[in-house]
Amino acid sequence: MSRILTSWLTIFLLAGCTSVNAPSIYAFGSYFPSWLLCAFIGIIGAILVRVLFIRLGLDDALPLRLLVYVCLALIIAITTSLLFFAT
């Protein structure tokens, strides 16, 4: 009974993974998931914000720098995803 339930659950969860509905980008001769591009844009954005904070002198005043920059990267990535890939 457990195998049947696991099989049906797997089929149900993978039903939405079709090439028509999957958010993917054609680049370099292959399809990449859109979240990968959004994560890359978020990381680059956080690096640019860090450079800006260093020039403004705000970087030294941040209490938890790593957490702040990870959250900034996440915010930029989610915003990019919502702006470009939301249907």
VMD Tcl script that builds the backbone (N, CA, C; Angstrom):
set m [mol new atoms 261]
animate dup $m
set s [atomselect $m all]
$s set {name element resname resid chain x y z} {
  {N N MET 1 A 0.816 -1.193 0.000}
  {CA C MET 1 A 0.000 0.000 0.000}
  {C C MET 1 A 0.863 1.261 0.000}
  {N N SER 2 A 1.985 1.213 0.699}
  {CA C SER 2 A 2.872 2.357 0.789}
  {C C SER 2 A 3.489 2.700 -0.567}
  {N N ARG 3 A 3.831 1.657 -1.340}
  {CA C ARG 3 A 4.408 1.879 -2.670}
  {C C ARG 3 A 3.411 2.539 -3.603}
  {N N ILE 4 A 2.175 2.116 -3.540}
  {CA C ILE 4 A 1.147 2.689 -4.408}
  {C C ILE 4 A 0.917 4.153 -4.046}
  {N N LEU 5 A 0.853 4.435 -2.758}
  {CA C LEU 5 A 0.660 5.809 -2.313}
  {C C LEU 5 A 1.842 6.685 -2.712}
  {N N THR 6 A 3.041 6.182 -2.561}
  {CA C THR 6 A 4.235 6.929 -2.954}
  {C C THR 6 A 4.254 7.174 -4.458}
  {N N SER 7 A 3.875 6.174 -5.242}
  {CA C SER 7 A 3.834 6.336 -6.693}
  {C C SER 7 A 2.827 7.391 -7.112}
  {N N TRP 8 A 1.644 7.357 -6.546}
  {CA C TRP 8 A 0.624 8.346 -6.892}
  {C C TRP 8 A 1.025 9.744 -6.447}
  {N N LEU 9 A 1.654 9.839 -5.294}
  {CA C LEU 9 A 2.103 11.134 -4.811}
  {C C LEU 9 A 3.186 11.705 -5.730}
  {N N THR 10 A 4.098 10.854 -6.170}
  {CA C THR 10 A 5.147 11.291 -7.090}
  {C C THR 10 A 4.558 11.736 -8.417}
  {N N ILE 11 A 3.630 10.989 -8.946}
  {CA C ILE 11 A 2.988 11.359 -10.205}
  {C C ILE 11 A 2.243 12.685 -10.056}
  {N N PHE 12 A 1.560 12.858 -8.936}
  {CA C PHE 12 A 0.809 14.081 -8.697}
  {C C PHE 12 A 1.734 15.293 -8.605}
  {N N LEU 13 A 2.859 15.152 -7.897}
  {CA C LEU 13 A 3.776 16.271 -7.721}
  {C C LEU 13 A 4.533 16.619 -9.000}
  {N N LEU 14 A 4.776 15.664 -9.859}
  {CA C LEU 14 A 5.506 15.921 -11.093}
  {C C LEU 14 A 4.599 16.276 -12.259}
  {N N ALA 15 A 3.310 16.339 -12.039}
  {CA C ALA 15 A 2.377 16.620 -13.129}
  {C C ALA 15 A 2.540 18.030 -13.675}
  {N N GLY 16 A 2.994 18.967 -12.874}
  {CA C GLY 16 A 3.152 20.344 -13.333}
  {C C GLY 16 A 4.446 20.602 -14.066}
  {N N CYS 17 A 5.321 19.628 -14.159}
  {CA C CYS 17 A 6.622 19.822 -14.799}
  {C C CYS 17 A 6.559 19.490 -16.277}
  {N N THR 18 A 5.902 20.325 -17.023}
  {CA C THR 18 A 5.873 20.158 -18.467}
  {C C THR 18 A 6.712 21.250 -19.097}
  {N N SER 19 A 7.172 21.038 -20.305}
  {CA C SER 19 A 8.019 22.026 -20.958}
  {C C SER 19 A 7.244 23.288 -21.316}
  {N N VAL 20 A 5.930 23.195 -21.427}
  {CA C VAL 20 A 5.123 24.364 -21.760}
  {C C VAL 20 A 5.017 25.301 -20.565}
  {N N ASN 21 A 4.812 24.755 -19.381}
  {CA C ASN 21 A 4.603 25.567 -18.191}
  {C C ASN 21 A 5.871 25.825 -17.388}
  {N N ALA 22 A 6.946 25.143 -17.699}
  {CA C ALA 22 A 8.168 25.298 -16.927}
  {C C ALA 22 A 8.842 26.621 -17.286}
  {N N PRO 23 A 9.145 27.444 -16.283}
  {CA C PRO 23 A 9.828 28.706 -16.573}
  {C C PRO 23 A 11.294 28.442 -16.900}
  {N N SER 24 A 11.614 28.471 -18.163}
  {CA C SER 24 A 12.985 28.199 -18.580}
  {C C SER 24 A 13.410 29.205 -19.639}
  {N N ILE 25 A 14.716 29.338 -19.770}
  {CA C ILE 25 A 15.316 30.295 -20.690}
  {C C ILE 25 A 16.244 29.534 -21.619}
  {N N TYR 26 A 16.150 29.816 -22.901}
  {CA C TYR 26 A 17.042 29.176 -23.861}
  {C C TYR 26 A 18.315 30.005 -23.963}
  {N N ALA 27 A 19.436 29.441 -23.522}
  {CA C ALA 27 A 20.719 30.145 -23.564}
  {C C ALA 27 A 21.833 29.128 -23.759}
  {N N PHE 28 A 22.792 29.471 -24.569}
  {CA C PHE 28 A 23.974 28.644 -24.823}
  {C C PHE 28 A 23.612 27.256 -25.332}
  {N N GLY 29 A 22.575 27.147 -26.127}
  {CA C GLY 29 A 22.192 25.888 -26.731}
  {C C GLY 29 A 21.457 24.937 -25.811}
  {N N SER 30 A 20.983 25.418 -24.662}
  {CA C SER 30 A 20.296 24.557 -23.717}
  {C C SER 30 A 19.257 25.373 -22.952}
  {N N TYR 31 A 18.327 24.682 -22.304}
  {CA C TYR 31 A 17.324 25.349 -21.501}
  {C C TYR 31 A 17.779 25.400 -20.045}
  {N N PHE 32 A 17.746 26.584 -19.461}
  {CA C PHE 32 A 18.108 26.776 -18.067}
  {C C PHE 32 A 16.874 27.209 -17.295}
  {N N PRO 33 A 16.746 26.782 -16.043}
  {CA C PRO 33 A 15.598 27.239 -15.249}
  {C C PRO 33 A 15.720 28.738 -14.958}
  {N N SER 34 A 14.592 29.403 -14.903}
  {CA C SER 34 A 14.614 30.856 -14.716}
  {C C SER 34 A 15.134 31.249 -13.337}
  {N N TRP 35 A 14.962 30.397 -12.338}
  {CA C TRP 35 A 15.448 30.739 -11.008}
  {C C TRP 35 A 16.958 30.856 -10.985}
  {N N LEU 36 A 17.637 30.125 -11.877}
  {CA C LEU 36 A 19.091 30.196 -11.941}
  {C C LEU 36 A 19.533 31.578 -12.414}
  {N N LEU 37 A 18.852 32.110 -13.414}
  {CA C LEU 37 A 19.155 33.454 -13.892}
  {C C LEU 37 A 18.822 34.489 -12.823}
  {N N CYS 38 A 17.699 34.315 -12.136}
  {CA C CYS 38 A 17.312 35.252 -11.078}
  {C C CYS 38 A 18.312 35.223 -9.925}
  {N N ALA 39 A 18.801 34.059 -9.564}
  {CA C ALA 39 A 19.803 33.949 -8.498}
  {C C ALA 39 A 21.094 34.651 -8.901}
  {N N PHE 40 A 21.501 34.482 -10.151}
  {CA C PHE 40 A 22.713 35.134 -10.641}
  {C C PHE 40 A 22.550 36.653 -10.610}
  {N N ILE 41 A 21.406 37.153 -11.057}
  {CA C ILE 41 A 21.143 38.596 -11.034}
  {C C ILE 41 A 21.105 39.104 -9.588}
  {N N GLY 42 A 20.543 38.326 -8.673}
  {CA C GLY 42 A 20.502 38.712 -7.266}
  {C C GLY 42 A 21.890 38.809 -6.651}
  {N N ILE 43 A 22.754 37.864 -6.978}
  {CA C ILE 43 A 24.123 37.890 -6.447}
  {C C ILE 43 A 24.894 39.078 -6.995}
  {N N ILE 44 A 24.786 39.309 -8.298}
  {CA C ILE 44 A 25.468 40.457 -8.908}
  {C C ILE 44 A 24.925 41.763 -8.324}
  {N N GLY 45 A 23.609 41.843 -8.120}
  {CA C GLY 45 A 23.014 43.036 -7.525}
  {C C GLY 45 A 23.502 43.271 -6.111}
  {N N ALA 46 A 23.620 42.220 -5.321}
  {CA C ALA 46 A 24.106 42.366 -3.947}
  {C C ALA 46 A 25.566 42.812 -3.924}
  {N N ILE 47 A 26.355 42.327 -4.871}
  {CA C ILE 47 A 27.756 42.766 -4.962}
  {C C ILE 47 A 27.820 44.254 -5.302}
  {N N LEU 48 A 26.976 44.693 -6.226}
  {CA C LEU 48 A 26.953 46.116 -6.589}
  {C C LEU 48 A 26.484 46.989 -5.424}
  {N N VAL 49 A 25.509 46.508 -4.658}
  {CA C VAL 49 A 25.047 47.251 -3.482}
  {C C VAL 49 A 26.148 47.307 -2.439}
  {N N ARG 50 A 26.912 46.244 -2.283}
  {CA C ARG 50 A 28.021 46.238 -1.322}
  {C C ARG 50 A 29.078 47.258 -1.711}
  {N N VAL 51 A 29.400 47.315 -3.009}
  {CA C VAL 51 A 30.364 48.314 -3.468}
  {C C VAL 51 A 29.841 49.725 -3.183}
  {N N LEU 52 A 28.561 49.943 -3.415}
  {CA C LEU 52 A 27.952 51.239 -3.131}
  {C C LEU 52 A 28.001 51.549 -1.634}
  {N N PHE 53 A 27.693 50.567 -0.794}
  {CA C PHE 53 A 27.741 50.771 0.659}
  {C C PHE 53 A 29.158 51.076 1.142}
  {N N ILE 54 A 30.153 50.428 0.553}
  {CA C ILE 54 A 31.541 50.694 0.935}
  {C C ILE 54 A 31.915 52.125 0.569}
  {N N ARG 55 A 31.531 52.566 -0.626}
  {CA C ARG 55 A 31.842 53.946 -1.052}
  {C C ARG 55 A 31.137 54.982 -0.194}
  {N N LEU 56 A 29.922 54.678 0.265}
  {CA C LEU 56 A 29.177 55.611 1.111}
  {C C LEU 56 A 29.573 55.517 2.578}
  {N N GLY 57 A 30.341 54.504 2.951}
  {CA C GLY 57 A 30.757 54.328 4.338}
  {C C GLY 57 A 29.725 53.641 5.211}
  {N N LEU 58 A 28.708 53.019 4.596}
  {CA C LEU 58 A 27.665 52.337 5.362}
  {C C LEU 58 A 28.021 50.889 5.699}
  {N N ASP 59 A 29.001 50.343 5.032}
  {CA C ASP 59 A 29.339 48.933 5.231}
  {C C ASP 59 A 29.849 48.668 6.644}
  {N N ASP 60 A 30.579 49.623 7.196}
  {CA C ASP 60 A 31.117 49.435 8.550}
  {C C ASP 60 A 30.033 49.522 9.613}
  {N N ALA 61 A 28.927 50.145 9.306}
  {CA C ALA 61 A 27.856 50.317 10.290}
  {C C ALA 61 A 26.878 49.145 10.325}
  {N N LEU 62 A 26.979 48.217 9.382}
  {CA C LEU 62 A 26.063 47.080 9.332}
  {C C LEU 62 A 26.399 46.079 10.439}
  {N N PRO 63 A 25.397 45.655 11.222}
  {CA C PRO 63 A 25.683 44.738 12.326}
  {C C PRO 63 A 25.992 43.300 11.862}
  {N N LEU 64 A 25.218 42.771 10.946}
  {CA C LEU 64 A 25.418 41.406 10.441}
  {C C LEU 64 A 25.552 41.477 8.916}
  {N N ARG 65 A 26.739 41.734 8.444}
  {CA C ARG 65 A 26.949 42.004 7.020}
  {C C ARG 65 A 26.525 40.838 6.128}
  {N N LEU 66 A 26.913 39.650 6.486}
  {CA C LEU 66 A 26.596 38.496 5.652}
  {C C LEU 66 A 25.090 38.326 5.516}
  {N N LEU 67 A 24.373 38.425 6.609}
  {CA C LEU 67 A 22.919 38.289 6.581}
  {C C LEU 67 A 22.278 39.399 5.746}
  {N N VAL 68 A 22.783 40.607 5.883}
  {CA C VAL 68 A 22.241 41.736 5.119}
  {C C VAL 68 A 22.427 41.513 3.629}
  {N N TYR 69 A 23.605 41.085 3.215}
  {CA C TYR 69 A 23.871 40.917 1.785}
  {C C TYR 69 A 23.159 39.693 1.208}
  {N N VAL 70 A 23.005 38.646 2.002}
  {CA C VAL 70 A 22.232 37.491 1.535}
  {C C VAL 70 A 20.766 37.882 1.346}
  {N N CYS 71 A 20.238 38.655 2.291}
  {CA C CYS 71 A 18.847 39.115 2.164}
  {C C CYS 71 A 18.683 40.060 0.977}
  {N N LEU 72 A 19.653 40.916 0.738}
  {CA C LEU 72 A 19.597 41.795 -0.437}
  {C C LEU 72 A 19.607 40.991 -1.730}
  {N N ALA 73 A 20.449 39.973 -1.791}
  {CA C ALA 73 A 20.487 39.121 -2.982}
  {C C ALA 73 A 19.156 38.408 -3.177}
  {N N LEU 74 A 18.557 37.950 -2.097}
  {CA C LEU 74 A 17.259 37.275 -2.169}
  {C C LEU 74 A 16.159 38.230 -2.621}
  {N N ILE 75 A 16.164 39.446 -2.094}
  {CA C ILE 75 A 15.167 40.437 -2.492}
  {C C ILE 75 A 15.296 40.771 -3.975}
  {N N ILE 76 A 16.509 40.964 -4.441}
  {CA C ILE 76 A 16.724 41.281 -5.856}
  {C C ILE 76 A 16.316 40.102 -6.736}
  {N N ALA 77 A 16.649 38.888 -6.325}
  {CA C ALA 77 A 16.294 37.702 -7.112}
  {C C ALA 77 A 14.778 37.509 -7.185}
  {N N ILE 78 A 14.096 37.667 -6.071}
  {CA C ILE 78 A 12.636 37.498 -6.064}
  {C C ILE 78 A 11.959 38.604 -6.870}
  {N N THR 79 A 12.448 39.825 -6.756}
  {CA C THR 79 A 11.888 40.928 -7.541}
  {C C THR 79 A 12.085 40.691 -9.031}
  {N N THR 80 A 13.254 40.227 -9.422}
  {CA C THR 80 A 13.520 39.910 -10.821}
  {C C THR 80 A 12.586 38.816 -11.310}
  {N N SER 81 A 12.390 37.808 -10.496}
  {CA C SER 81 A 11.491 36.723 -10.871}
  {C C SER 81 A 10.066 37.206 -11.055}
  {N N LEU 82 A 9.608 38.049 -10.143}
  {CA C LEU 82 A 8.245 38.562 -10.243}
  {C C LEU 82 A 8.066 39.497 -11.428}
  {N N LEU 83 A 9.078 40.294 -11.730}
  {CA C LEU 83 A 8.955 41.252 -12.828}
  {C C LEU 83 A 8.993 40.591 -14.204}
  {N N PHE 84 A 9.842 39.586 -14.354}
  {CA C PHE 84 A 10.071 39.035 -15.685}
  {C C PHE 84 A 9.415 37.683 -15.960}
  {N N PHE 85 A 9.123 36.901 -14.922}
  {CA C PHE 85 A 8.647 35.550 -15.163}
  {C C PHE 85 A 7.285 35.248 -14.557}
  {N N ALA 86 A 6.656 36.199 -13.896}
  {CA C ALA 86 A 5.332 35.967 -13.349}
  {C C ALA 86 A 4.281 35.987 -14.458}
  {N N THR 87 A 3.377 35.046 -14.423}
  {CA C THR 87 A 2.352 34.994 -15.461}
  {C C THR 87 A 0.999 35.320 -14.906}
}
mol reanalyze $m
mol bondsrecalc $m
mol representation Tube
mol addrep $m
